[in-house]
């Protein structure tokens, strides 16, 4: 039995990365989740990080492990160990594959996967409640005014695409009761409900950040209590898009402490750290005395070796340097 790891790599839009095998491989032109064989003495986690770096020159953060899949290809038997991972790197550098593409979760079923990867995709979709038994037909997405509030929680739990999340966001923009429920569900201990609700809430904030402003203090006070890392990521994205200059000093302080703690943690996801950097920069514009601590923290992150974080860090450092030249500049 050959032990192999693979990575379900997600970007900030919740798309998943798939790569295409070459013609001269065991599974010619089939698509798969990137990964490779475990080297003797290597942990599963070290293997997938190494393989993704070698195959794609991408930095990932492991978020979750899925059940392994055993498959008999006749020519070989494998045990495929999947990990759900986050990244800020959008452009893989292919060294072993013919092509790559970012795929929405609901479109994974149409990908021509190698057989074992079919089961991994199914496990991922099941993990997030995306499947045929939970599929929402387009005909169900009627006018926002026709929302049945009794079914709202079920509907949000069953979101399976960006289109549906945006539709719920549109409904929340037009109906304050839906917006209130989205915020309430985002705090839920049900991780899938919190994830889907905060996802739709972030879509609201993309175009109408003012609609969530009055809820920002509660969001800030709840950040360190959230059980869903995906909800945490969505809330930080919302805060990074918001005008935090109008927050109270108390909540600005809580937010600064939280973001610094997150940046210094070795367990925070890449996107979480990226949003924390952006928020801290905004706070440094308001409180220039934070600039030196932020710069020192960003320099400390260089030791992590994450390409996505390093790239974002360079942007923040340039902004901080501009602040030093022109203290009045917030750009």
C-alpha positions as CSV (number, residue, x, y, z in Angstrom):
1,X,0.0,0.0,0.0
2,X,1.5,3.3,-1.1
3,X,0.8,6.2,1.2
4,X,0.1,9.5,-0.6
5,X,-1.0,12.9,0.6
6,X,-3.1,15.5,-1.3
7,X,-4.2,19.0,-0.7
8,X,-7.6,20.6,-1.2
9,X,-6.2,24.1,-1.6
10,X,-8.7,27.0,-1.2
11,X,-8.3,30.6,-2.2
12,X,-10.0,33.6,-0.7
13,X,-13.0,33.1,-2.9
14,X,-13.4,29.5,-1.6
15,X,-12.4,28.1,-5.0
16,X,-10.4,24.8,-5.0
17,X,-7.2,24.2,-6.9
18,X,-7.0,21.1,-9.2
19,X,-4.1,20.1,-11.5
20,X,-3.9,18.0,-14.6
21,X,-1.5,15.1,-15.0
22,X,0.7,14.6,-18.0
23,X,0.2,12.2,-20.9
24,X,3.1,9.9,-19.8
25,X,1.8,9.2,-16.3
26,X,-0.2,6.4,-14.7
27,X,-3.4,8.4,-15.2
28,X,-2.9,10.4,-18.4
29,X,-4.6,13.8,-18.6
30,X,-6.7,13.1,-15.5
31,X,-7.2,15.9,-12.9
32,X,-6.2,15.6,-9.3
33,X,-5.6,17.4,-6.0
34,X,-1.9,18.2,-5.8
35,X,0.3,16.0,-3.5
36,X,2.6,13.1,-3.5
37,X,4.2,10.1,-1.7
38,X,5.3,10.2,1.9
39,X,9.0,9.9,2.4
40,X,10.1,7.4,5.1
41,X,10.4,9.2,8.5
42,X,8.2,12.2,7.2
43,X,4.9,13.1,8.8
44,X,1.8,13.4,6.7
45,X,1.7,17.1,7.3
46,X,5.3,17.7,6.4
47,X,4.8,15.7,3.2
48,X,1.9,17.7,1.8
49,X,3.6,21.0,2.6
50,X,6.8,19.8,0.9
51,X,5.0,18.4,-2.1
52,X,2.9,21.5,-2.8
53,X,6.1,23.6,-2.5
54,X,8.0,21.3,-4.9
55,X,5.2,20.8,-7.5
56,X,3.6,24.3,-7.4
57,X,5.9,26.7,-5.6
58,X,3.0,27.5,-3.3
59,X,2.8,28.1,0.4
60,X,-0.1,26.5,2.2
61,X,-1.5,26.4,5.7
62,X,-3.2,23.2,6.8
63,X,-6.6,23.8,8.2
64,X,-8.1,20.3,8.5
65,X,-7.5,16.6,7.8
66,X,-10.1,14.5,6.0
67,X,-10.6,10.7,6.2
68,X,-8.1,8.8,4.0
69,X,-9.2,7.0,0.9
70,X,-7.9,3.5,-0.1
71,X,-8.1,2.6,-3.8
72,X,-6.9,-0.3,-5.8
73,X,-5.7,0.8,-9.3
74,X,-4.7,-2.8,-10.1
75,X,-1.2,-1.6,-11.0
76,X,-0.9,-0.1,-7.5
77,X,-2.8,0.3,-4.2
78,X,-2.8,3.7,-2.5
79,X,-3.9,5.2,0.7
80,X,-4.7,8.9,-0.1
81,X,-4.6,11.2,2.9
82,X,-6.3,14.6,2.1
83,X,-5.8,17.9,3.8
84,X,-7.9,21.0,3.5
85,X,-5.5,24.0,3.1
86,X,-5.6,27.7,2.7
87,X,-3.3,29.9,0.5
88,X,-3.0,33.4,-0.8
89,X,-0.9,32.2,-3.8
90,X,-3.2,32.5,-6.8
91,X,-0.6,31.5,-9.5
92,X,1.0,28.0,-9.1
93,X,4.3,27.5,-10.9
94,X,3.8,24.1,-12.5
95,X,6.8,21.7,-12.6
96,X,5.0,18.3,-13.0
97,X,1.5,19.0,-14.3
98,X,0.1,20.2,-17.6
99,X,-2.4,22.7,-16.3
100,X,-4.3,24.0,-13.3
101,X,-7.6,25.7,-12.6
102,X,-9.5,27.1,-9.7
103,X,-12.9,25.4,-9.4
104,X,-16.0,26.3,-7.4
105,X,-16.9,23.5,-5.0
106,X,-20.2,22.9,-6.7
107,X,-18.3,22.3,-10.0
108,X,-16.0,19.6,-8.6
109,X,-18.4,16.9,-9.8
110,X,-17.8,17.9,-13.4
111,X,-14.0,17.5,-13.1
112,X,-12.4,14.4,-14.8
113,X,-10.6,13.3,-11.7
114,X,-8.5,10.2,-11.1
115,X,-10.6,7.6,-9.3
116,X,-9.3,8.1,-5.8
117,X,-9.6,11.9,-6.1
118,X,-13.3,11.4,-6.9
119,X,-13.8,10.1,-3.4
120,X,-11.7,12.9,-1.9
121,X,-13.8,15.5,-3.7
122,X,-16.9,13.8,-2.4
123,X,-15.6,13.8,1.2
124,X,-14.8,17.5,0.9
125,X,-18.3,18.3,-0.4
126,X,-19.9,16.2,2.3
127,X,-17.8,18.0,4.9
128,X,-19.3,21.3,3.9
129,X,-22.8,20.0,3.2
130,X,-22.5,20.2,-0.5
131,X,-24.1,17.3,-2.3
132,X,-26.9,16.1,-4.5
133,X,-29.1,15.6,-1.5
134,X,-28.5,19.2,-0.4
135,X,-28.6,20.7,-3.9
136,X,-30.6,23.9,-4.3
137,X,-32.3,24.1,-7.7
138,X,-32.2,27.4,-9.5
139,X,-36.0,27.5,-9.4
140,X,-35.8,27.7,-5.6
141,X,-33.9,31.0,-5.9
142,X,-36.9,33.2,-6.3
143,X,-37.3,36.8,-5.4
144,X,-35.8,37.8,-2.1
145,X,-39.1,39.0,-0.8
146,X,-40.4,35.5,-0.8
147,X,-38.1,34.3,1.9
148,X,-39.7,31.9,4.4
149,X,-37.8,32.7,7.6
150,X,-38.5,29.3,9.1
151,X,-36.5,27.8,6.2
152,X,-33.8,30.4,6.2
153,X,-31.4,28.5,8.4
154,X,-31.7,25.4,6.3
155,X,-31.2,27.4,3.1
156,X,-28.0,29.0,4.4
157,X,-26.7,25.6,5.7
158,X,-27.2,24.3,2.2
159,X,-25.4,27.1,0.3
160,X,-23.2,25.5,-2.3
161,X,-22.0,28.3,-4.6
162,X,-20.9,31.9,-4.8
163,X,-24.0,32.6,-6.8
164,X,-26.2,31.4,-4.0
165,X,-24.2,33.3,-1.4
166,X,-24.5,36.5,-3.4
167,X,-28.3,35.9,-3.7
168,X,-28.6,35.6,0.0
169,X,-26.5,38.7,0.4
170,X,-28.8,40.6,-2.0
171,X,-31.8,39.5,0.1
172,X,-30.0,40.7,3.3
173,X,-29.4,44.1,1.7
174,X,-33.1,44.4,0.9
175,X,-34.4,42.9,4.1
176,X,-33.1,43.8,7.5
177,X,-34.5,40.7,9.1
178,X,-32.4,38.5,6.8
179,X,-29.3,40.6,7.6
180,X,-30.0,40.3,11.3
181,X,-30.3,36.5,11.0
182,X,-27.1,36.3,8.9
183,X,-25.2,38.1,11.7
184,X,-26.8,35.8,14.4
185,X,-26.0,32.6,12.5
186,X,-22.4,33.8,11.9
187,X,-21.8,33.4,15.7
188,X,-23.2,29.9,15.7
189,X,-21.4,26.9,17.2
190,X,-22.5,25.0,14.1
191,X,-19.4,25.5,12.0
192,X,-21.1,25.0,8.7
193,X,-23.9,27.5,9.5
194,X,-21.4,30.0,10.8
195,X,-19.2,29.6,7.7
196,X,-22.0,30.0,5.2
197,X,-23.6,32.9,7.0
198,X,-20.4,34.8,7.4
199,X,-19.6,34.1,3.8
200,X,-22.9,35.7,2.7
201,X,-22.3,38.5,5.2
202,X,-18.9,39.3,3.6
203,X,-20.7,39.6,0.3
204,X,-23.0,42.2,1.8
205,X,-20.0,44.1,3.0
206,X,-18.3,44.1,-0.4
207,X,-20.7,46.6,-1.7
208,X,-22.5,48.0,1.4
209,X,-20.0,48.0,4.3
210,X,-22.1,50.7,6.0
211,X,-24.9,48.2,6.6
212,X,-22.8,46.2,9.1
213,X,-21.1,49.2,10.8
214,X,-23.3,49.1,13.9
215,X,-22.5,45.4,14.4
216,X,-18.7,45.8,14.2
217,X,-18.2,46.2,18.0
218,X,-20.0,42.9,18.6
219,X,-18.0,41.3,15.9
220,X,-14.7,42.6,17.4
221,X,-15.6,41.4,20.9
222,X,-16.5,37.9,19.5
223,X,-13.5,37.3,17.3
224,X,-11.5,35.3,19.9
225,X,-14.6,33.2,20.8
226,X,-15.5,32.0,17.3
227,X,-15.4,28.3,16.8
228,X,-15.3,28.5,13.0
229,X,-12.0,29.6,11.4
230,X,-13.9,30.4,8.2
231,X,-16.2,32.7,10.1
232,X,-13.2,34.3,11.7
233,X,-11.7,34.9,8.3
234,X,-14.9,36.4,6.9
235,X,-15.2,38.8,9.9
236,X,-11.6,39.9,9.5
237,X,-12.3,40.5,5.8
238,X,-15.3,42.6,6.8
239,X,-13.3,44.6,9.2
240,X,-10.5,45.2,6.7
241,X,-13.1,46.7,4.3
242,X,-14.8,48.9,7.0
243,X,-14.0,52.4,8.2
244,X,-12.4,51.5,11.6
245,X,-11.6,55.1,12.1
246,X,-15.1,55.6,13.5
247,X,-14.9,52.8,16.0
248,X,-14.4,53.6,19.7
249,X,-10.9,53.6,21.1
250,X,-11.9,50.6,23.2
251,X,-12.8,48.5,20.2
252,X,-9.8,49.8,18.2
253,X,-7.6,48.6,21.1
254,X,-9.3,45.2,21.3
255,X,-9.0,44.8,17.5
256,X,-5.3,45.8,17.6
257,X,-4.5,43.3,20.3
258,X,-6.3,40.5,18.5
259,X,-4.6,41.2,15.2
260,X,-1.1,41.3,16.7
261,X,-1.8,38.0,18.6
262,X,-3.0,36.4,15.3
263,X,0.1,37.6,13.4
264,X,2.4,36.2,16.0
265,X,0.6,32.9,16.3
266,X,2.1,29.9,14.4
267,X,-1.4,28.4,13.9
268,X,-3.3,31.2,12.1
269,X,-4.3,30.6,8.5
270,X,-2.7,32.7,5.8
271,X,-5.8,34.7,4.9
272,X,-6.4,35.5,8.6
273,X,-2.9,36.9,8.9
274,X,-3.2,38.8,5.7
275,X,-6.4,40.5,6.8
276,X,-4.9,41.2,10.3
277,X,-1.9,43.0,8.6
278,X,-4.3,45.2,6.6
279,X,-6.4,46.1,9.7
280,X,-3.3,46.9,11.7
281,X,-2.0,49.2,8.9
282,X,-5.3,51.0,9.1
283,X,-4.9,51.4,12.8
284,X,-1.3,52.6,12.4
285,X,-2.6,55.4,10.2
286,X,-4.8,56.4,13.1
287,X,-2.2,55.7,15.8
288,X,1.3,56.1,14.3
289,X,2.9,54.7,17.4
290,X,1.7,51.3,16.2
291,X,3.8,51.5,13.0
292,X,7.1,50.3,14.6
293,X,5.4,47.3,16.3
294,X,3.6,46.4,13.1
295,X,6.9,46.7,11.0
296,X,8.7,44.5,13.6
297,X,5.9,41.9,13.5
298,X,5.9,41.8,9.7
299,X,9.7,41.3,9.7
300,X,9.3,38.5,12.1
301,X,7.0,36.7,9.7
302,X,9.8,36.4,7.1
303,X,10.9,33.4,9.0
304,X,7.7,31.6,8.2
305,X,8.6,31.4,4.5
306,X,5.0,31.8,3.3
307,X,5.1,33.4,-0.2
308,X,1.6,34.8,0.3
309,X,2.4,36.4,3.6
310,X,5.7,37.7,2.4
311,X,4.1,39.3,-0.6
312,X,1.4,41.0,1.6
313,X,4.1,42.0,4.1
314,X,6.1,43.8,1.5
315,X,3.0,45.8,0.5
316,X,2.4,46.7,4.2
317,X,6.1,47.7,4.7
318,X,5.9,50.0,1.6
319,X,2.8,51.6,3.0
320,X,4.5,52.1,6.4
321,X,7.5,53.6,4.7
322,X,5.3,56.1,2.9
323,X,3.7,57.0,6.3
324,X,7.2,57.9,7.6
325,X,7.8,60.1,4.6
326,X,4.4,61.7,4.8
327,X,2.6,61.2,8.2
328,X,-0.6,62.6,6.8
329,X,-0.8,59.9,4.1
330,X,-3.2,57.1,4.7
331,X,-2.5,55.5,1.3
